[in-house]
Amino acid sequence: MKTLVILAHPNLEHSRVNLRWKEELLQYPNDVTLHELYKEYPDWSIDVPAEQQRLEAHDHIVFQFPLYWYSYPPLLKKWFDDVFTYGWAYGSKGDRLKGKKLGLAMSIGDKQENYLPEGSVSFTVDQVTTPFKASTKHVGAVALPYFAVFGASFQASDEKIDQSARDYISYINKYSGD
């Protein structure tokens, strides 16, 4: 089954990493369905039934976004609030995401060593993404390990970004057939 990648980047045209990842994903149209939230919803008016149908049609879903302020972009947060509804995603009859595999693909501006307990952030990426993992568990889905490239804001070379794009496809392929 195809992987659904929900891309949420508010300034994609200015992103070296997420734009390169998008270019790589577009080379696999038989394997990946790419859905760009900021392109689809410039007015932030989310078509909840369409989004829920899109999720129901895929068993493997990856949320791609830049990690900033230790969270995800605001439209993606609104998307979660609107789409993961009671009675559909959770609650006594809300089981539409049960068993689906959900992953994160993040561009992280800072250095990897700063995301250690002794680093300047003082938290690991696993700790920072705890709300996502808790939400995934709450809806009965399976949280996959995250995929990330660090140093996206200032130190990532073109070679590193190109390699990360290839690694991203490997990450998707690793979990899409389980």
Kinemage of the C-alpha trace (Angstrom):
@kinemage 1
@onewidth
@group {chain A} dominant
@subgroup {mainchain}
@vectorlist {calphas} color= white
{ca met a 1} P 0.000 0.000 0.000
{ca lys a 2} L 1.131 3.539 -0.706
{ca thr a 3} L 2.550 5.752 1.995
{ca leu a 4} L 0.788 9.037 2.661
{ca val a 5} L 3.210 11.882 3.356
{ca ile a 6} L 1.568 14.930 4.876
{ca leu a 7} L 3.946 17.798 4.236
{ca ala a 8} L 3.483 20.826 6.470
{ca his a 9} L 5.978 23.582 5.791
{ca pro a 10} L 4.801 27.205 5.884
{ca asn a 11} L 7.657 28.440 3.653
{ca leu a 12} L 8.516 25.434 1.524
{ca glu a 13} L 10.045 27.499 -1.278
{ca his a 14} L 12.690 28.727 1.197
{ca ser a 15} L 13.482 25.313 2.648
{ca arg a 16} L 16.560 23.466 1.484
{ca val a 17} L 15.737 20.206 3.251
{ca asn a 18} L 11.956 19.856 2.948
{ca leu a 19} L 11.985 21.033 -0.654
{ca arg a 20} L 14.690 18.491 -1.520
{ca trp a 21} L 12.744 15.767 0.297
{ca lys a 22} L 9.640 16.714 -1.680
{ca glu a 23} L 11.583 16.455 -4.946
{ca glu a 24} L 12.765 12.989 -3.940
{ca leu a 25} L 9.270 11.851 -2.940
{ca leu a 26} L 7.876 12.953 -6.302
{ca gln a 27} L 10.167 10.422 -7.974
{ca tyr a 28} L 8.094 7.608 -6.389
{ca pro a 29} L 4.476 8.317 -7.402
{ca asn a 30} L 3.549 4.632 -7.216
{ca asp a 31} L 4.772 4.359 -3.639
{ca val a 32} L 4.034 7.751 -2.091
{ca thr a 33} L 0.997 10.015 -1.992
{ca leu a 34} L 2.223 13.526 -1.211
{ca his a 35} L -0.226 15.911 0.433
{ca glu a 36} L 0.910 19.503 1.087
{ca leu a 37} L -1.157 21.158 3.799
{ca tyr a 38} L -0.062 24.760 3.271
{ca lys a 39} L -0.674 24.448 -0.469
{ca glu a 40} L -4.045 22.728 -0.002
{ca tyr a 41} L -5.314 25.026 2.755
{ca pro a 42} L -3.927 28.560 2.318
{ca asp a 43} L -7.050 29.837 4.107
{ca trp a 44} L -6.667 27.230 6.892
{ca ser a 45} L -10.170 25.899 6.199
{ca ile a 46} L -9.564 22.162 6.442
{ca asp a 47} L -11.856 19.741 4.616
{ca val a 48} L -12.176 17.268 7.483
{ca pro a 49} L -14.121 14.515 5.632
{ca ala a 50} L -11.594 14.572 2.756
{ca glu a 51} L -8.682 14.402 5.187
{ca gln a 52} L -10.247 11.530 7.106
{ca gln a 53} L -10.879 9.619 3.864
{ca arg a 54} L -7.257 10.201 2.845
{ca leu a 55} L -6.070 8.771 6.157
{ca glu a 56} L -8.410 5.795 5.936
{ca ala a 57} L -7.012 4.955 2.484
{ca his a 58} L -3.443 4.575 3.813
{ca asp a 59} L -1.948 2.314 6.467
{ca his a 60} L 1.398 4.134 6.586
{ca ile a 61} L 1.388 7.875 7.212
{ca val a 62} L 4.401 10.166 7.612
{ca phe a 63} L 4.164 13.744 8.813
{ca gln a 64} L 6.953 15.820 7.252
{ca phe a 65} L 7.731 19.222 8.725
{ca pro a 66} L 10.417 21.501 10.130
{ca leu a 67} L 10.800 21.217 13.884
{ca tyr a 68} L 10.856 24.692 15.337
{ca trp a 69} L 10.079 25.902 18.775
{ca tyr a 70} L 10.201 22.198 19.647
{ca ser a 71} L 6.932 21.451 17.934
{ca tyr a 72} L 5.312 21.290 14.535
{ca pro a 73} L 3.981 24.117 12.339
{ca pro a 74} L 0.676 25.719 13.385
{ca leu a 75} L -1.375 24.481 10.417
{ca leu a 76} L -0.368 20.905 11.210
{ca lys a 77} L -1.498 21.407 14.813
{ca lys a 78} L -4.836 22.755 13.561
{ca trp a 79} L -5.046 19.817 11.161
{ca phe a 80} L -4.654 17.365 14.070
{ca asp a 81} L -7.232 19.262 16.147
{ca asp a 82} L -9.758 19.295 13.295
{ca val a 83} L -9.203 15.855 11.751
{ca phe a 84} L -8.640 13.588 14.769
{ca thr a 85} L -12.223 13.907 15.951
{ca tyr a 86} L -14.082 12.154 18.729
{ca gly a 87} L -16.037 9.232 17.341
{ca trp a 88} L -13.702 8.932 14.364
{ca ala a 89} L -10.153 8.855 15.728
{ca tyr a 90} L -10.883 8.148 19.387
{ca gly a 91} L -13.699 7.541 21.836
{ca ser a 92} L -15.899 4.489 22.258
{ca lys a 93} L -16.484 4.222 18.491
{ca gly a 94} L -13.456 6.137 17.220
{ca asp a 95} L -11.124 3.525 15.818
{ca arg a 96} L -10.410 4.621 12.242
{ca leu a 97} L -6.668 5.019 12.892
{ca lys a 98} L -6.251 1.839 14.916
{ca gly a 99} L -3.207 -0.109 13.784
{ca lys a 100} L -2.046 2.486 11.257
{ca lys a 101} L 1.663 3.317 11.327
{ca leu a 102} L 2.440 6.991 11.917
{ca gly a 103} L 5.908 8.466 11.555
{ca leu a 104} L 7.618 11.836 11.672
{ca ala a 105} L 10.137 13.190 9.176
{ca met a 106} L 11.653 16.370 10.556
{ca ser a 107} L 14.189 18.899 9.488
{ca ile a 108} L 15.850 20.181 12.640
{ca gly a 109} L 17.801 23.397 12.463
{ca asp a 110} L 20.065 22.777 15.435
{ca lys a 111} L 22.949 20.368 15.882
{ca gln a 112} L 22.220 16.811 16.956
{ca glu a 113} L 24.452 17.075 20.030
{ca asn a 114} L 22.260 19.865 21.365
{ca tyr a 115} L 19.366 17.378 21.604
{ca leu a 116} L 21.000 15.450 24.409
{ca pro a 117} L 20.320 15.856 28.141
{ca glu a 118} L 23.659 17.650 28.469
{ca gly a 119} L 23.127 19.696 25.283
{ca ser a 120} L 21.819 23.235 25.047
{ca val a 121} L 18.240 22.044 24.416
{ca ser a 122} L 18.470 19.635 27.386
{ca phe a 123} L 15.873 17.315 25.829
{ca thr a 124} L 16.156 14.550 23.266
{ca val a 125} L 14.078 14.549 20.094
{ca asp a 126} L 12.187 11.576 21.553
{ca gln a 127} L 11.254 13.737 24.529
{ca val a 128} L 10.298 16.727 22.383
{ca thr a 129} L 8.009 14.550 20.242
{ca thr a 130} L 6.244 12.962 23.226
{ca pro a 131} L 2.919 14.745 22.482
{ca phe a 132} L 2.868 13.188 19.016
{ca lys a 133} L 3.621 9.735 20.418
{ca ala a 134} L 0.937 10.144 23.108
{ca ser a 135} L -1.629 11.228 20.491
{ca thr a 136} L -0.665 8.299 18.281
{ca lys a 137} L -1.157 5.879 21.154
{ca his a 138} L -4.436 7.558 22.136
{ca val a 139} L -5.930 6.868 18.692
{ca gly a 140} L -4.670 3.273 18.624
{ca ala a 141} L -2.052 3.831 15.945
{ca val a 142} L 1.560 2.699 16.035
{ca ala a 143} L 4.233 5.387 16.479
{ca leu a 144} L 7.237 4.715 14.293
{ca pro a 145} L 10.749 5.916 15.071
{ca tyr a 146} L 11.309 9.413 13.760
{ca phe a 147} L 13.456 10.369 10.785
{ca ala a 148} L 15.417 13.610 10.994
{ca val a 149} L 18.210 15.640 9.541
{ca phe a 150} L 19.997 17.945 11.960
{ca gly a 151} L 21.743 21.221 11.232
{ca ala a 152} L 19.241 22.171 8.555
{ca ser a 153} L 19.414 25.868 9.398
{ca phe a 154} L 23.099 26.457 9.001
{ca gln a 155} L 25.443 23.537 8.588
{ca ala a 156} L 23.874 21.017 6.240
{ca ser a 157} L 25.815 20.741 3.004
{ca asp a 158} L 24.097 19.996 -0.291
{ca glu a 159} L 25.661 16.533 -0.144
{ca lys a 160} L 24.247 15.915 3.333
{ca ile a 161} L 20.785 17.056 2.222
{ca asp a 162} L 20.913 14.877 -0.900
{ca gln a 163} L 21.934 11.893 1.223
{ca ser a 164} L 19.149 12.635 3.692
{ca ala a 165} L 16.635 12.570 0.811
{ca arg a 166} L 17.808 9.098 -0.195
{ca asp a 167} L 17.760 8.002 3.448
{ca tyr a 168} L 14.225 9.371 3.773
{ca ile a 169} L 13.024 7.102 0.961
{ca ser a 170} L 14.725 4.168 2.703
{ca tyr a 171} L 12.947 5.111 5.937
{ca ile a 172} L 9.594 5.150 4.136
{ca asn a 173} L 10.265 1.845 2.427
{ca lys a 174} L 11.379 0.216 5.675
{ca tyr a 175} L 8.002 0.762 7.329
{ca ser a 176} L 5.596 0.759 4.388
{ca gly a 177} L 5.554 -2.978 3.872
{ca asp a 178} L 5.385 -4.185 7.483
